[in-house]
Amino acid sequence: MLTVLLIEDNASIRRNTAELLSMAGYVVLTAENGQLGVEQALATKPDLVVCDIMLPVLDGYGVLHIFNQNPQLAGIPFIFLTAKAEQADQRRGMELGADDYLTKPFNKTDLLSAIASRLARFQHLKPAYELPANGLEEPLPGARPVDQLASLALDRKVYSIRKKQDIYLEGEEPQRLYFVQSGRVKTIQTTAAGKELITALYGPGEFFGYLPLLERIPHYDSAVAMEETELRYIPQQEFTELLLRSPEVGQQFVHLLASRVREREQQLLGMAYTSLRRRVADTLLRLCESTGVVPAPTIQLTREDLAAVVGTATESIIRTLSEFNQAGLVELTPNHIRVLEPEKLRCAQW
């Protein structure tokens, strides 16, 4: 089971949040101030940290600084949970290397989704070895590829991208690798008739735009921000040099690429041979399962974007979702979809 360290000085919030995480299947460690949190982490290394900023003894910024400096703790996913919602506070946390930033009062689903997303990303990139307690006397061959991979996005300027703003366009020469700090990005291809097909969705903690860099070809799709998004840019030369220097990092990107290729194949196979209802159901299930959250989280996707993922008309998506809603399989709001009966949706014969 995965372990989450919760550092929160408010006893009520600490107790309720710990109970929520335990119900979600995590082993939960708690601390009431920053110093105790660091001591707890050194005693039992967590898989992820949820930390308040305004803490006694040592505040959240200090905790994150220690994590970044300590070889045993560096690279652990770190989510700030705080009542401070000013843009400057958020930016400071992100510049220090925080993976996400949730403000109180927080939505339980948002917290679980953020944790699951970060853990899934970290576990996917996690190396097969751990650092010994006293550090490394000698570097391992190709040592710490994940740290090298993660370091690509550290200490980079954060670029704010407006909703619906183009990040790059199909046919452009690739200049950089992209890392999603916050927000969401979609990549799309447009048919000769002007219809859009969403080829991939990217969220916080994910890289994109690496295939054209690897193949040294122009972008074969376009990337657009789905909401207010923050990106970090990694220049092409630095990305290429790291691949040449560390085969392990290159292997990580091969795994990422293979995963995306499998998703694309499944998408195309579904469009060619399965019914519309089956395609919509499979897409909803895939979007839910990608977060790893139980129960299924809310899917924040417009009907237009869902239609572009499935490869059909928006009117057809609206009609199919309405049928699913009437059958009690999903719950609908104007911009959100929640899967209520994933097993029934999975096993339905259409």
CORTATA-V920260 format. One line per field, one symbol per residue. burial: # if it has 9 or more other C-alpha atoms within 8 Angstrom, else .. A space follows every 50 residues. Layout:
# CORTATA-V920260
burial=???
This chain:
# CORTATA-V920260
burial=..#######....#...#.###.#.#############.###..###### ###.#..###########..####.#######......##..######## ###.......############......................##.### ..#....#..###..#####...#.###############.....####. #######.##.##....##.################..#..##..##.## .##...#..#...#..#.###..##..########.###.###..####. ###.######...#.###.##..##..#####..########..##....
